[in-house]
Amino acid sequence: MIGHRGKVLYGKSENKRCKMASTTKIMTAIVVVENVKDINERIKISSKSAGTGGSRLGLHTNDEISVKDLLYGLLLCSRK
């Protein structure tokens, strides 16, 4: 926490390095929500997207899914 004169008043693990995955997921969700016209729009999954590792949705090439469901999947807890 920074006080009114820019002096640090309190910090907790402020020098600890953290992975960016969760921040990246939240920022991606914000960009989508700010730019999509219809959250129920259905999207066809490309082979490149289907081949992306780490997803818990189990999407395959040419699957169709709504933007809403993709956002839900994006914000699920990451695999550990």
DSSP file (Angstrom, degrees, kcal/mol; ACC not computed):
  #  RESIDUE AA STRUCTURE BP1 BP2  ACC     N-H-->O    O-->H-N    N-H-->O    O-->H-N    TCO  KAPPA ALPHA  PHI   PSI    X-CA   Y-CA   Z-CA
    1    1 A M              0   0    0      0, 0.0     8,-2.6     0, 0.0     9,-1.3   0.000 360.0 360.0 360.0 136.0    0.0    0.0    0.0
    2    2 A I  B     -A    8   0A   0      6,-0.2     6,-0.2     7,-0.2     5,-0.0  -0.912 360.0-138.0-111.2 131.3    1.4    3.4   -0.9
    3    3 A G    >   -     0   0    0      4,-2.7     3,-1.7    -2,-0.5    -1,-0.0  -0.077  37.9 -85.6 -76.8-178.8    0.6    6.5    1.2
    4    4 A H  T 3  S+     0   0    0      1,-0.3    -1,-0.1     2,-0.1    -2,-0.0   0.636 127.0  50.5 -68.2 -15.1   -0.2   10.0   -0.1
    5    5 A R  T 3  S-     0   0    0      2,-0.2    -1,-0.3     0, 0.0     3,-0.1   0.213 120.7-102.2-106.7  14.4    3.5   11.0   -0.5
    6    6 A G  S <  S+     0   0    0     -3,-1.7     2,-0.4     1,-0.3    -2,-0.1   0.544  77.8 138.5  80.4   6.9    4.5    7.9   -2.4
    7    7 A K        -     0   0    0      1,-0.1    -4,-2.7    -5,-0.0     2,-0.4  -0.707  60.0-114.7 -87.5 134.5    6.1    6.2    0.6
    8    8 A V  B     +A    2   0A   0     -2,-0.4    -6,-0.2    -6,-0.2     3,-0.1  -0.545  34.6 176.5 -70.1 122.9    5.4    2.4    1.0
    9    9 A L        +     0   0    0     -8,-2.6     2,-0.3    -2,-0.4    -1,-0.2   0.754  66.0   2.5 -95.7 -31.6    3.4    1.9    4.1
   10   10 A Y        +     0   0    0     -9,-1.3    -1,-0.3     2,-0.0     2,-0.3  -0.983  59.6 176.3-157.9 141.6    2.9   -1.8    3.9
   11   11 A G        -     0   0    0     -2,-0.3     2,-0.4    -3,-0.1    -3,-0.0  -0.993  11.3-162.3-148.4 145.7    3.9   -4.7    1.6
   12   12 A K  S    S-     0   0    0     -2,-0.3     4,-0.1     1,-0.1    -2,-0.0  -0.959  80.3 -25.8-132.0 114.8    3.4   -8.4    1.7
   13   13 A S  S >  S+     0   0    0     -2,-0.4     3,-1.5     1,-0.1    -1,-0.1   0.833  82.1 157.2  54.0  35.6    5.6  -10.6   -0.5
   14   14 A E  T 3  S+     0   0    0      1,-0.3    -1,-0.1     3,-0.0    -2,-0.0   0.693  70.5  46.3 -66.8 -18.1    6.1   -7.6   -2.8
   15   15 A N  T 3  S+     0   0    0      2,-0.1     2,-0.3     0, 0.0    -1,-0.3   0.401  85.4 114.3-102.8   1.8    9.3   -9.0   -4.1
   16   16 A K    <   -     0   0    0     -3,-1.5     2,-0.3    -4,-0.1    -4,-0.0  -0.568  66.3-129.4 -75.2 130.7    8.0  -12.6   -4.7
   17   17 A R        -     0   0    0     -2,-0.3     2,-0.3     0, 0.0    -2,-0.1  -0.650  28.8-171.7 -81.6 134.9    7.9  -13.6   -8.3
   18   18 A C        -     0   0    0     -2,-0.3     2,-0.1     2,-0.0     0, 0.0  -0.916  27.8-103.0-126.4 152.2    4.6  -15.0   -9.5
   19   19 A K        -     0   0    0     -2,-0.3     4,-0.3     1,-0.1     3,-0.3  -0.426  23.8-138.9 -70.1 150.4    3.4  -16.7  -12.7
   20   20 A M  S  > S+     0   0    0      1,-0.2     4,-2.9     2,-0.1     5,-0.2   0.442  73.8 103.2 -90.8  -1.5    1.3  -14.5  -15.0
   21   21 A A  H  > S+     0   0    0      1,-0.2     4,-2.4     2,-0.2    -1,-0.2   0.893  82.6  43.9 -53.9 -50.1   -1.3  -17.1  -16.0
   22   22 A S  H  > S+     0   0    0     -3,-0.3     4,-2.3     1,-0.2    -1,-0.2   0.907 115.3  48.4 -65.5 -41.2   -4.1  -15.8  -13.8
   23   23 A T  H  > S+     0   0    0     -4,-0.3     4,-2.5     1,-0.2    -1,-0.2   0.913 111.9  50.5 -62.9 -42.3   -3.5  -12.2  -14.6
   24   24 A T  H  X S+     0   0    0     -4,-2.9     4,-2.4     1,-0.2    -2,-0.2   0.902 109.9  50.3 -62.9 -41.8   -3.4  -13.1  -18.3
   25   25 A K  H  X S+     0   0    0     -4,-2.4     4,-2.3    -5,-0.2    -1,-0.2   0.918 111.7  47.3 -63.8 -43.5   -6.7  -15.0  -18.1
   26   26 A I  H  X S+     0   0    0     -4,-2.3     4,-2.3     2,-0.2    -2,-0.2   0.920 112.7  48.7 -65.4 -43.4   -8.4  -12.1  -16.4
   27   27 A M  H  X S+     0   0    0     -4,-2.5     4,-2.4     2,-0.2    -1,-0.2   0.894 110.5  51.7 -64.3 -38.9   -7.1   -9.6  -18.9
   28   28 A T  H  X S+     0   0    0     -4,-2.4     4,-2.3    -5,-0.2    -2,-0.2   0.927 109.7  49.6 -62.2 -44.3   -8.2  -11.8  -21.8
   29   29 A A  H  X S+     0   0    0     -4,-2.3     4,-2.7     1,-0.2     5,-0.2   0.906 110.4  50.4 -61.4 -42.5  -11.7  -12.1  -20.3
   30   30 A I  H  X S+     0   0    0     -4,-2.3     4,-2.3     2,-0.2    -1,-0.2   0.926 110.3  49.2 -62.1 -45.4  -11.9   -8.3  -19.9
   31   31 A V  H  X S+     0   0    0     -4,-2.4     4,-1.0     2,-0.2    -2,-0.2   0.909 113.1  47.6 -61.6 -42.5  -10.9   -7.7  -23.5
   32   32 A V  H >X S+     0   0    0     -4,-2.3     4,-2.4     1,-0.2     3,-0.8   0.954 112.5  47.8 -63.3 -50.3  -13.5  -10.2  -24.8
   33   33 A V  H 3< S+     0   0    0     -4,-2.7    -1,-0.2     1,-0.3    -2,-0.2   0.867 112.4  50.0 -60.8 -37.6  -16.3   -8.8  -22.7
   34   34 A E  H 3< S+     0   0    0     -4,-2.3    -1,-0.3    -5,-0.2    -2,-0.2   0.723 121.6  33.0 -72.6 -20.6  -15.5   -5.3  -23.8
   35   35 A N  H << S+     0   0    0     -4,-1.0     2,-0.3    -3,-0.8    -2,-0.2   0.613  90.9  96.9-115.5 -14.6  -15.4   -6.2  -27.5
   36   36 A V     <  -     0   0    0     -4,-2.4     3,-0.2     1,-0.1    -4,-0.0  -0.579  51.0-161.0 -81.3 140.3  -17.9   -9.0  -28.1
   37   37 A K  S    S+     0   0    0      1,-0.3     2,-0.4    -2,-0.3    -1,-0.1   0.828  82.8  24.0 -86.0 -35.1  -21.3   -7.9  -29.4
   38   38 A D    >   -     0   0    0      1,-0.1     3,-2.1     3,-0.0    -1,-0.3  -0.924  60.8-162.5-137.6 109.3  -23.2  -11.1  -28.4
   39   39 A I  T 3  S+     0   0    0     -2,-0.4    29,-2.3     1,-0.3    30,-0.2   0.688  94.4  58.2 -65.1 -18.0  -21.9  -13.3  -25.6
   40   40 A N  T 3  S+     0   0    0     27,-0.2    -1,-0.3    26,-0.2    29,-0.0   0.440  76.8 125.8 -91.0  -0.5  -24.2  -16.1  -26.9
   41   41 A E    <   -     0   0    0     -3,-2.1    26,-2.0    25,-0.1     2,-0.4  -0.310  61.5-126.4 -57.0 138.7  -22.5  -16.0  -30.4
   42   42 A R  E     -B   66   0B   0     24,-0.2     2,-0.4    25,-0.1    24,-0.3  -0.752  21.7-158.0 -95.2 138.5  -21.2  -19.5  -31.3
   43   43 A I  E     -B   65   0B   0     22,-3.2    22,-2.0    -2,-0.4     2,-0.5  -0.918  12.6-134.5-116.9 137.6  -17.6  -19.9  -32.3
   44   44 A K  E     -B   64   0B   0     -2,-0.4     2,-0.4    20,-0.2    20,-0.2  -0.814  27.3-124.9 -91.8 130.4  -16.1  -22.7  -34.4
   45   45 A I        -     0   0    0     18,-2.9    17,-3.3    -2,-0.5    18,-0.2  -0.605  21.8-141.9 -80.2 125.4  -12.8  -24.0  -32.9
   46   46 A S     >  -     0   0    0     -2,-0.4     4,-2.5    15,-0.2     5,-0.2  -0.346  24.2-110.7 -79.4 165.3   -9.8  -24.0  -35.2
   47   47 A S  H  > S+     0   0    0      1,-0.2     4,-1.5     2,-0.2    14,-0.1   0.864 120.0  54.1 -65.0 -34.7   -7.3  -26.8  -35.3
   48   48 A K  H  4 S+     0   0    0      2,-0.2     4,-0.2     1,-0.2    -1,-0.2   0.927 111.3  44.3 -64.2 -44.8   -4.7  -24.4  -33.8
   49   49 A S  H >4 S+     0   0    0      1,-0.2     3,-1.4     2,-0.2    -2,-0.2   0.895 111.1  53.7 -66.9 -40.0   -7.0  -23.6  -30.9
   50   50 A A  H 3< S+     0   0    0     -4,-2.5    -1,-0.2     1,-0.3    -2,-0.2   0.816 106.3  54.3 -64.6 -29.5   -7.9  -27.2  -30.4
   51   51 A G  T 3< S+     0   0    0     -4,-1.5     2,-0.4    -5,-0.2    -1,-0.3   0.450  79.7 115.1 -85.3  -0.1   -4.3  -28.1  -30.1
   52   52 A T    X   -     0   0    0     -3,-1.4     3,-0.6    -4,-0.2    -3,-0.0  -0.572  62.9-134.1 -74.7 126.7   -3.5  -25.6  -27.4
   53   53 A G  T 3  S+     0   0    0     -2,-0.4     3,-0.1     1,-0.2    -1,-0.1  -0.246  76.2  45.7 -76.3 165.3   -2.5  -27.3  -24.2
   54   54 A G  T 3  S+     0   0    0      1,-0.3    25,-0.4    24,-0.0     2,-0.2   0.318  74.0 131.7  90.0  -7.4   -3.8  -26.7  -20.7
   55   55 A S    <   -     0   0    0     -3,-0.6    -1,-0.3     1,-0.1     3,-0.1  -0.551  42.1-163.7 -81.2 142.4   -7.5  -26.4  -21.5
   56   56 A R  S    S+     0   0    0     -2,-0.2    -1,-0.1    17,-0.2    18,-0.0   0.422  78.9  79.6 -98.5  -1.2   -9.9  -28.3  -19.3
   57   57 A L  S    S-     0   0    0     13,-0.1    -1,-0.1    16,-0.0    17,-0.0   0.738  86.9-140.7 -80.7 -22.0  -12.7  -28.0  -21.9
   58   58 A G        -     0   0    0      1,-0.2     2,-0.1    -3,-0.1    -2,-0.1   0.890  32.1-179.0  65.9  40.1  -11.5  -30.7  -24.2
   59   59 A L        -     0   0    0    -10,-0.1     2,-0.3    -9,-0.0    -1,-0.2  -0.457   9.0-160.7 -76.4 145.4  -12.3  -28.8  -27.4
   60   60 A H    >   -     0   0    0     -2,-0.1     3,-2.3     1,-0.1   -15,-0.3  -0.832  36.4 -71.9-121.7 160.7  -11.7  -30.4  -30.8
   61   61 A T  T 3  S+     0   0    0     -2,-0.3   -15,-0.2     1,-0.3   -14,-0.1  -0.250 119.1  12.9 -52.6 133.7  -11.3  -29.0  -34.3
   62   62 A N  T 3  S+     0   0    0    -17,-3.3    -1,-0.3     1,-0.3   -16,-0.1   0.399  88.6 141.9  74.5   1.7  -14.7  -27.7  -35.6
   63   63 A D    <   -     0   0    0     -3,-2.3   -18,-2.9   -18,-0.2     2,-0.4  -0.398  44.4-139.2 -61.1 150.3  -16.5  -27.9  -32.3
   64   64 A E  E     +B   44   0B   0    -20,-0.2     2,-0.3    -3,-0.1   -20,-0.2  -0.966  29.6 162.9-117.3 135.5  -18.9  -25.0  -31.8
   65   65 A I  E     -B   43   0B   0    -22,-2.0   -22,-3.2    -2,-0.4     2,-0.1  -0.990  36.6-106.4-149.1 148.5  -19.2  -23.3  -28.4
   66   66 A S  E  >  -B   42   0B   0     -2,-0.3     4,-2.2   -24,-0.3   -24,-0.2  -0.389  26.3-120.2 -76.1 155.6  -20.6  -19.9  -27.3
   67   67 A V  H  > S+     0   0    0    -26,-2.0     4,-2.6   -29,-0.3     5,-0.2   0.893 116.0  57.8 -57.8 -40.4  -18.4  -17.0  -26.2
   68   68 A K  H  > S+     0   0    0    -29,-2.3     4,-2.2     1,-0.2    -1,-0.2   0.922 107.8  44.7 -57.2 -46.8  -20.1  -17.3  -22.8
   69   69 A D  H  > S+     0   0    0    -30,-0.2     4,-2.4     2,-0.2    -1,-0.2   0.850 111.0  53.8 -69.7 -33.8  -19.0  -20.9  -22.4
   70   70 A L  H  X S+     0   0    0     -4,-2.2     4,-2.4     2,-0.2    -2,-0.2   0.909 109.3  49.0 -64.3 -41.0  -15.5  -20.1  -23.6
   71   71 A L  H  X S+     0   0    0     -4,-2.6     4,-1.8     2,-0.2    -2,-0.2   0.915 109.8  51.5 -63.3 -42.7  -15.2  -17.3  -21.0
   72   72 A Y  H  < S+     0   0    0     -4,-2.2     4,-0.4     1,-0.2    -2,-0.2   0.935 111.9  46.7 -58.2 -47.0  -16.5  -19.7  -18.3
   73   73 A G  H >< S+     0   0    0     -4,-2.4     3,-0.9     1,-0.2   -17,-0.2   0.866 108.7  55.9 -63.6 -37.1  -13.8  -22.2  -19.4
   74   74 A L  H 3< S+     0   0    0     -4,-2.4    -1,-0.2     1,-0.2    -2,-0.2   0.865 108.6  47.2 -61.8 -36.9  -11.1  -19.5  -19.4
   75   75 A L  T 3< S+     0   0    0     -4,-1.8    -1,-0.2    -3,-0.2    -2,-0.2   0.384  85.2 114.1 -93.6   4.4  -11.9  -18.6  -15.8
   76   76 A L  S <  S-     0   0    0     -3,-0.9     2,-0.1    -4,-0.4    -3,-0.0  -0.349  85.3 -81.3 -65.2 156.5  -11.9  -22.2  -14.4
   77   77 A C        -     0   0    0      1,-0.1    -1,-0.1    -2,-0.0     3,-0.1  -0.366  53.3-114.5 -59.2 134.7   -9.1  -23.0  -12.0
   78   78 A S        -     0   0    0      1,-0.1     2,-0.1    -3,-0.1    -1,-0.1  -0.298  32.0 -97.3 -69.6 155.6   -5.9  -23.8  -13.8
   79   79 A R              0   0    0    -25,-0.4    -1,-0.1     1,-0.1   -23,-0.0  -0.445 360.0 360.0 -68.7 147.4   -4.4  -27.3  -13.7
   80   80 A K              0   0    0     -2,-0.1    -1,-0.1    -3,-0.1    -2,-0.0   0.396 360.0 360.0-116.0 360.0   -1.6  -27.6  -11.2
